[in-house]
Amino acid sequence: MSKDPGLQLELRAQRLAWKLGYFTRGRVKVYTADQETLTDIDVIGIRFDRTLNPEIVVFETKHENGYSSILKLKGFLDYFFQTKSGYIIRSSITSDVIQLAEQLGIRGMPISRLSEIEKQLGIDEAEWKLGYSEVTANRVEEFVKELVKKDAAKSTYLRHYFWSGTDPFYRLKNLKEQIQMHTDRLHSSTDQPLRNALSWLISDITCLFSVSLLECASILFTLPEQQRQSYFSRRLISGKLSHWEKEKLIDGFFEFLVKYERERKKRPAINRKDLDLLPDYAEDLYGILSRLIRKPEYSINISRLLDVHHFIRINSAEPNSIAIRDELLLTDEEFEYAAKFVRDIISFLFGRNVPIFYDKLMKV
C-alpha cells in the first residue's frame, strides 16, 4: 500500500474499475491541439458489451476546493466522449457537491462508500498488482525516464494522446506505425536498459492498439456485411482529411502527371490504381476486424488479456495461461477464443519479427 494517500486513492479507483471489467490506465494527461497540457485524469477505463458498444468510465480523486474538479471532469467527458460515466471520490464530500455532480451526470461519493463497494465486490484491500500497483507505477516511470534519456520522449506521450483521439481508424494506423518503428529499434539495439524500456513501450502500445481495434469493430458491427469493407476502406484512408479530399488530391496529381508525360510524348509509367491510398495491410486488418465482429462475446476480452500479460511482465513475473486466466475469470471457451484473437493481432503487427516477450503468449 502506498504511503501517499493521494496515490493510494487513485490506485483504489483503478482497482475498482478493473474489477468491474474495464481496461484501465491511470494518470492520463490531456493535451491541446498545440500539445500543451490541458489537464490530467486520475483513472480512465473502457469496456465493451456483447454488441461491441464501448463504455467509458473516468475517476477523479484529487480534492480541489469548491466545484472545480466536478466542472473539469464534466468538460472532459462532454468534449471527448459520448458514452461515459464520471465519478468524483473524496475523503469526505458534502451534500451540495453530490447534488451538483448528480445534476451534471457525475456520481460523487466519499471514501467510506468506496470501502463498502470494495467489500461488496470481495476486493481484498491488500491486493495491489497489475496496473493498480505502486511498484508498477514506479517501474513505468523508470521506463519513461530511460526513453526520454535515449531520445524517444515523444513516443511516451502516445499513451496519453490515445485517449483524446477521436478517430479510431486513424489511431490504428498511427499505433501500427509506432509499433513497427520501436520494434525495429528494439531488434537493432544492444543497450539493455533501452531494450527493457522499448519492450515495455511496445507492449503498452499493443494493448492500446487492441482497444482501437475493438472501437473500429464497434463501428463496423452496426453495418450490413455487404457494406462493411467499402466503409472500412474509406475510414482507413480518411485520417485527418476526408476520403473524398484525399482522392481529389490524388486525382489532381495523376492528371498533372499524365499531362506532363504527354507533353514529353511519353506514356505515363504508372496507373491511377498504383496511387491507391489503402495501406498494404488493409486486407489483413479487415480480416481481423471481421473475425472480432463474428464473435463479439469473446473478442471483448482481448485488451484485458493483453493487459494482464503486459503487467505481469512489468512486475518481473513469467506470464502463463493459468496466471492470465485467473486474473480474467474467463471460462475455458472465452479464454481460448480471446487468446486466438490475440495471437492473430500479434502476428498482424509483427509478422516474423515477434518480440521474444510474446513467445509464450503465442503458444497459449
N, C-alpha and C positions, 0 to 999 in steps of 0.2 A: 504494500500500500504506500502511496506517495505521501511524503511529509508535507507537500504543498497542497493545502486544502482546495485551491482552485483547480489544479491539475487533477486531483483525486475526483472532484465532481465531474469534470469533463470525461474522465475515463469511465466513471459510473454511467454517465449518459450514453457513451459509446457502447458500453457493455449491454445496456438495456436495449439499444437499437439492434445490436447484433442478435441478441436472444429473441427479439421479435421478428427476426428473419430478414433484416436489412443487410445489404453490403454497405460498409461504413468507412468513413475517413474522418479524422479529427484535425482541428486547427487548419482549416482551409482558408486561404487568403482569396479575397475577391478583388479583381483588378478592373480599372477603367480601360477604355479603348486605347489610351496612351500609356498603358502598362504602369499606371500609378496605383498604389494600394488604396482601395476604397474602404474595405472593412475586412473582418475575418469572422468565420463561423466556427463555433466550437466543435460541433459534430454535424455531419450530414450523412444521410443514408438513402439508399434506393432499393426497392424490391419490386418484383413483377408478379401479377396474378396469373391465373391459368389462361387468360386471353392475352398475355404479354403486356397488359396495361401497366405502366410504371406508376409507382407511388413514391414521392419524395418526403423525407422527414428531416427536420432541422432542429437541433437543440442549442439553445443559448443558455450558458450557465454563469457567465460573469455578472457580478452585481454592479449595476450602474445606477446613479441617482435618478430619481424620477421615472419617467417612462421612456427614456431614450433607447434602451435595449429592445423594448417591445416595438417601437416605431421602426428601428433599424431592421429588425427581423421581418416585420411586415413588408417593408420596402423591398428587401432582398427576395422574399418569396414571390411577391407580385411581379417583380421585374424579370426574374429568371425562370420561374416555374409556373406551370398551370395546375398540375395535380400535386398538392403538397400539404404537409402538416407541420406546424411550428409549436415548439414547447419552450417556455421560459422556466428554468429551475433555479430557485434561490434558497438560501438558508432559511429565510422567512419571507413571506410575501403577503402583502396586505390585501384586503378585500377590494379596494378600489383599483389596484393593479390587476387583480384577477378579472374584475369586471371589464376594464379596458381591453385586456387581452382577449377576453371572450368576444367582445364586440368586433374585434379585428380578425377573428377566426384563429386565434392563438390560444394555446392552453397553458395557463400558469399554475405552477404547483410548488409547494415548499419541499425541502429535502425530506421531511418526515413522511410525506406522501410517497416520494420515490422509494423510501425504505419499505413501505408497506407493499408497493408494487413488486419490488425485488423479492420480498418474502412470498408473495402470492405465486410468482413465477418460479420459485425454487432456485433463485440465483444465490450462489454461495458468495457471501460478502468478502471472502478471502481469495476469490478467483480473479487473478489478474494475468491475462495471457493474450495471445493473438494480437489484434490491433489495440486492445484496451489494456495495455501494459506499459508502465513507465520504462521498463527495460527496453521494450520495443521502441518507444518514443526516443530514448537516448541513442539507440543504435541507428535509427533513421537519421537523427541529427548528425551523427558521425559520418554517415554515408554522404549526406548533403555537403558537409564541410569538405570532404575529400573531393567531391566532384567540382565544387567551387574552386578549390585549390588547383585542380587539373584542367581548368578552362572548360568546364561543362556546366557552368552555373545556369545558363538559360534553360537547359534541359530539365532542371529540377523544378522550374516553375510550371511545367506542363501539367504536373499533378494538380495544381491549383486552377489553371486556366480551363481544365477539363470541365469543371462544374459550372462555369459561367458561359460555356459554349452553347449555341442554340441549334446547330445543325449536326445531328449525329453522323450523317453520311460524310460530311467534311471532316469530322473528328476521326472517323475510321481511317481515312486516307492519311491524315496527319500523324496519327498514332502509329500506323504501319510504317511510315517513312522513318519515324523516330526510332522505332524498334530495330529496323534494319540498320540504321546508322550506328546505333550503340552496340548492336551485336557485332558488326564489322570491327568496331574499335575493341570490343572485348576479346575477339579472336586474335587480334594482332598485338595486344598489349602483354607485356611480361611484368608489369607493375602490379604486384599482388593486392595492395590496398585499393588501387584503382579498379582492378578486376572485381574485387568484392563489392565496391560501390556500384559499378556498372551492372553487375548481376542483380543487385537489389533493384536498381532503376528499371532494368528491362522487365523484371518480374512484376514490378508495380505497374508499369505502363501496360503490360499484357493483361493484368486484371482490369484496368480501365478500358482497354480495347474490348474486352468481353462485355462490359456494361454497354458500350456504344453499339456493339453488335446486337444486343437484346433490344436496345432502343430502336434501331433500324428495323429489326424483325417485328417490333410492335407496330410500326407504321405500315409495313407491308402486310401484316396479318389481316387488316381490315379490307384488303383489296381482293377481288376475284383472282384466281390463279392465272387466268389468261392475260390479266393486266399488270401483273407484278413485275415481270422482268423489264418491260419497257419503262415503267415508272422508276424502278431501281436504277436503270441506266441513266435516266435524266437526273435523278437526285445525286448520283455518284459523280456525274460530270459537273454539276452546278457549282458547288463550293460557294465562294463569296460572290460570284457572278451567276446569274441565272443560266440555265441550259440554253435558252434562246440567245442570250447575249454572247455566250461563248461560241455558239455555232455561227452567229453572224460575223464575229471576228475571224473565224477560220474561213468562212466563205469568202470574205473580203480579201484575205491573204491569198487564198487559192486563185481567185480571179486575177489578182495582180500578178501572181506567178505565171499563170497561163498567158496573160497579155505580154509579159516581158519576154517569155520564151518564144512567142510567135513573132515578136518584133525582131528577134535574133534568128528567126527562121529555124527554130529548133522545136522539137516535141517535148512537152513537159516530162520531166523524169519521174514524177510521182502522180498518183491519182488522188482524187478527193478523199477516198476511203483510207488512204495512208495517213491522213491527218485526223483520224478518229481520236476523240478526246478520252475515250474509255481507257483506263489503265489495263495492262495485260493480264492482271489478276482478277478482273471483274467477274469472269465466268465462275472461277473457283469460289470467290466470295459470295456470289449469288447462290451457289450450290450449298454452302454452309447455312446461309440465311433460310433457304428453303427447308433444310432438314430441321432447323430450330423451330420453324413455324409448324411443321407437321407434328412435332412432339413438344408442345409448349409446356405441358405439365412436368417434363423432365428438363427442358432447356433452361428453365428459370433458375436452376441450381448451379449453372456453370461459373458465374462470377464468385459466388461464395466458396465453391470448391477450389478455384484457383487462389482465392484469398487465404484459405486455410493453409494450403501448400506454401504460399508466399510467407506467411507469418511464422509458421513452424520453422522454416529455413532461417529467417531472421534471428530467431531465438536459438540458433545453433543446434537444432534437433534434426533428426532424419525423418522426413515425411514419408509415410507409407499409407497404404489404403485403409488400414484399420484405424490409424490415428485420424485421418481425414474424415472417414465415415463417422467416427464417434463424435466429432465436433459438429457435424451437419445433421445428425439424427435422421438420416435418409434410410429408406428401405433398400434392400439389395437391388431391386429393379431401378429405383430412382438413381442410386449411385452409379450403376453400370451405364445407364444412358448418359448421365451427366459427364462421366469420365470419358465416354466415347466422343461426345461433343468437344470436350476439352482437348483431346488428342487431335481431333480434326483442326481445331483452331491453332494449336501449336505447330502442326505440320504446315498449315497455310502460312503462318507468319515466318517460319524459319527454314522450311524446306529441308535440305540435307544438313543444314548447319544448326541443328537444335542444340542449345546450350546444355552443358553437362548437368546443370541443376534440374533439368526437366527429364532426365533419363528414366528415373523410376516412375514418374507420373505417366510417361508414355507407355509404360508396361503395366499400369494398374488395370 
